[in-house]
């Protein structure tokens, strides 16, 4: 089984993002970037499948500029066999990303496409479902456990009422949640070996996909500062304030 894992370069989750002075977006110059944490989970899961003999090849793919190559090298150091860099210096929105990934999937013919459930830069959680729709494949999102039985994937996902298990006939698109696994830290030998693994570069412009933005960002603003809390001496005073000042109870 070949597995295609989609990864994205984002501002590192430990970095406090700053809004540009003109409100046009987030400041990214000179800011540490890394692989989207949910995509790290997807890479780890695919590598574990290969270690168990479930998968025979793990292919990592990313879309972005030259800087995105570092993200692919991280996936290769974690255990991916090879990588595909769909190169473009233009900003790529979710639908365009799904269309470009569809072209890669059509060429690679994987049995499973794995993605993180969402990217932490926009939290849209749209690329995976859009890709499944474009491919016409079944999908399971927010996976916390994945097993295989013949030509089926059994995916457990957490819902408000407990756990839901879906049976998907392969090929399928699956997006990963936090509780699926804990990604490994690549050792130095793995990092060195990753430099010798093949990375194929493909130009997004050659895919015949219109990647022009369909959504216009009007303005980005910092959230309002949180007001300081108020100490109350007992429950009676709390209820009194909620009733007469906040007017949230009667």
Secondary structure as GFF3:
##gff-version 3
##sequence-region A 1 250
A	DSSP	beta_strand	2	6	.	.	.	ID=ss1
A	DSSP	beta_strand	9	11	.	.	.	ID=ss2
A	DSSP	beta_strand	33	35	.	.	.	ID=ss3
A	DSSP	alpha_helix	37	51	.	.	.	ID=ss4
A	DSSP	beta_strand	57	64	.	.	.	ID=ss5
A	DSSP	three_ten_helix	66	68	.	.	.	ID=ss6
A	DSSP	alpha_helix	69	78	.	.	.	ID=ss7
A	DSSP	beta_strand	82	87	.	.	.	ID=ss8
A	DSSP	alpha_helix	94	108	.	.	.	ID=ss9
A	DSSP	beta_strand	112	116	.	.	.	ID=ss10
A	DSSP	alpha_helix	127	135	.	.	.	ID=ss11
A	DSSP	beta_strand	138	149	.	.	.	ID=ss12
A	DSSP	beta_strand	152	159	.	.	.	ID=ss13
A	DSSP	beta_strand	162	169	.	.	.	ID=ss14
A	DSSP	beta_strand	172	176	.	.	.	ID=ss15
A	DSSP	three_ten_helix	178	180	.	.	.	ID=ss16
A	DSSP	alpha_helix	188	194	.	.	.	ID=ss17
A	DSSP	beta_strand	199	203	.	.	.	ID=ss18
A	DSSP	three_ten_helix	204	207	.	.	.	ID=ss19
A	DSSP	alpha_helix	235	244	.	.	.	ID=ss20
###
